[in-house]
């Protein structure tokens, strides 16, 4: 793993995986990761009702 490519440390000092790392891993862990390329846990856009 390469810092800056696969992960970085946030302002709290925690390791954060990048979307590139998740894609290399090849599957979603379903932990609502910040950079999830599969958008697991992200809100889906709501459709506005048109009249």
N, C-alpha and C positions, 0 to 999 in steps of 0.2 A: 504494500500500500504506500502511496506517495502523498505526503502532505500537500495540500493545495489542489491536487487532482482528484483524489479519492475521499479526502476529508479535510476539515479545518477545525480550529478551535474558536468557539464563539466568545463573546465578551465575559461570560460567566466561567470560561475555562473548560467547557464541555466539548467533547469531540462530536462533530456533526458530519455525517456522511453526505457526499454529493450525489446528484442524479447519476453521474458517470459511474460511481461506485455501485449504485443499485443496479444499473443496467449490466455491469460486468458480472454481478452476482447472479442476475438472471431471473429473479422472482421477487414477489412482494412479501414482506414479513408481516404485514398487516398491523404495524405499530404506529401508523399515522406519522411517518417520518416527514420532516420538513421539506425535503427535496424529492419526495416519492414521484418517480416518472409515471407511475400507474394511477396517481391521484387518489390513493386510498385514504378515506376519511375527509376528503375535501368536499365542501358543499357544492352540489350540482346547481347550475343556474336554473332558476324557476321560470316557468313560462308565464308571461303575463296574459291575463284573459282579455281577449279582444271582443268587442261588441259591435 
